[in-house]
Amino acid sequence: MNTQSIRVKIADYAALKEEGMLITVGLGSCVGVALYDSSAKVAGLAHILLSDSSLFKNQSNPGKFADTALPLLLEDMARFGARPNRIKAKIAGGSQLFSFENKTLSVGEKNIASVRSVLAGLRVPITSEDVGGSVGRTMKVMAADGTVLVSTVGNGEREL
Amino acid sequence: MPELNQDFKLDILKEVGNIGAGNATTSLSQLLNYQRVDMYVPEVDLCPLDEIPDLLGGAEKPVQGVFIKAPGDISFYTVFLMGEESAQSLVTNLTGREHSLDGEMGRSVLLEVGNIVTAAYLNALSYMTDLTFLPEPPQLAVDMAGAILGTVLAEANVAEDYILVLKTAFSTDSGDIDGNFLIIPDIDALDTVVKLLIDGVAK
């Protein structure tokens, strides 16, 4: 058995075809975006740290931001034969670990809102989600069938 | 001012850490009913973002994190992180009893220690640079190291690729305890601080 497992680190993204698994560990206010084209059996996963690259002067890593990471991930998936119009998304994360008295949106909520609007702009529908709350999450995507598993500290995995 | 090399900058920031550790030692010792406690900073590094979770034992490892926002002349965001075992022995040592980490006593001890470590560092920095910092009340979270780190980075709203990591070690009569003290500045702020520190020395 030589099943490939790719770890997607913070502010990173990756794509995989047919075999193996993409995993990202420790999503707090970050949002994990799992993309899948079931015809081409191509999976993608991004670990989004911040909502909007235009708010920052340091944009050396486009993987950090929702608006820059997701189009690049779609390009990577297209190289494996995925077609944008067949891709569907599942998202997890965007929680609030620290209980600040927020007058405005928490960073987690901002990230969720931004991911939703970027995906809508790319015409990728969100079919399932596990977002918000106050716990960190780990997210896995299987390249064979697009199964997405989400787990939290002290709790087992559940399918998204 | 000539371009300073990275090692030199880190040495200066480590020295601030050691002076801060001296301050923290006094406060911690008071908290410990004047039991002997030493804190020191064995290592300071600028770490790439994606390597920090590994430094903490992996992104999925549960850790205790005390997060403090310190706005002021220059805004600092700090997080003091401890593994479950270290946090447990710290609480036991400080209170002289076993307390659950998620109970009220456990939580307030961790918050207080995070507070002391942060205040000690910022006080040292403030004393040496004349900068003013106004730390807000500490916030505690217990979760995966990666989740806490990502949240802190997003809260700090910085897009830097490096974070200043000060390893901290406490030695008490009842054993040694390790922690990590992370400072998330923007890199310009760090340069400003280093320059002020050098000017101070040259005076």
Chai-1 contact restraints between the chains, C-beta under 6 A:
chainA,res_idxA,chainB,res_idxB,connection_type,confidence,min_distance_angstrom,max_distance_angstrom,comment,restraint_id
A,K9,B,D50,contact,1.0,0.0,6.0,A-B,restraint_1
A,I10,B,D50,contact,1.0,0.0,6.0,A-B,restraint_2
A,I10,B,G150,contact,1.0,0.0,6.0,A-B,restraint_3
A,V25,B,A59,contact,1.0,0.0,6.0,A-B,restraint_4
A,V25,B,E60,contact,1.0,0.0,6.0,A-B,restraint_5
A,V25,B,G146,contact,1.0,0.0,6.0,A-B,restraint_6
A,G26,B,A59,contact,1.0,0.0,6.0,A-B,restraint_7
A,G26,B,E60,contact,1.0,0.0,6.0,A-B,restraint_8
A,G26,B,M144,contact,1.0,0.0,6.0,A-B,restraint_9
A,G26,B,G146,contact,1.0,0.0,6.0,A-B,restraint_10
A,G26,B,A147,contact,1.0,0.0,6.0,A-B,restraint_11
A,G28,B,A147,contact,1.0,0.0,6.0,A-B,restraint_12
A,G28,B,G150,contact,1.0,0.0,6.0,A-B,restraint_13
A,G28,B,T151,contact,1.0,0.0,6.0,A-B,restraint_14
A,S29,B,T151,contact,1.0,0.0,6.0,A-B,restraint_15
A,S29,B,A154,contact,1.0,0.0,6.0,A-B,restraint_16
A,C30,B,G150,contact,1.0,0.0,6.0,A-B,restraint_17
A,L49,B,G150,contact,1.0,0.0,6.0,A-B,restraint_18
A,L49,B,A154,contact,1.0,0.0,6.0,A-B,restraint_19
A,L50,B,A154,contact,1.0,0.0,6.0,A-B,restraint_20
A,F56,B,A159,contact,1.0,0.0,6.0,A-B,restraint_21
A,N58,B,A159,contact,1.0,0.0,6.0,A-B,restraint_22
A,L97,B,A141,contact,1.0,0.0,6.0,A-B,restraint_23
A,L97,B,D143,contact,1.0,0.0,6.0,A-B,restraint_24
A,L97,B,T151,contact,1.0,0.0,6.0,A-B,restraint_25
A,F98,B,F67,contact,1.0,0.0,6.0,A-B,restraint_26
A,F98,B,Q139,contact,1.0,0.0,6.0,A-B,restraint_27
A,F98,B,A141,contact,1.0,0.0,6.0,A-B,restraint_28
A,V107,B,A154,contact,1.0,0.0,6.0,A-B,restraint_29
A,V107,B,E155,contact,1.0,0.0,6.0,A-B,restraint_30
A,G136,B,D143,contact,1.0,0.0,6.0,A-B,restraint_31
A,G136,B,M144,contact,1.0,0.0,6.0,A-B,restraint_32
A,G136,B,A147,contact,1.0,0.0,6.0,A-B,restraint_33
A,V153,B,P62,contact,1.0,0.0,6.0,A-B,restraint_34
A,V153,B,D143,contact,1.0,0.0,6.0,A-B,restraint_35
A,V153,B,M144,contact,1.0,0.0,6.0,A-B,restraint_36
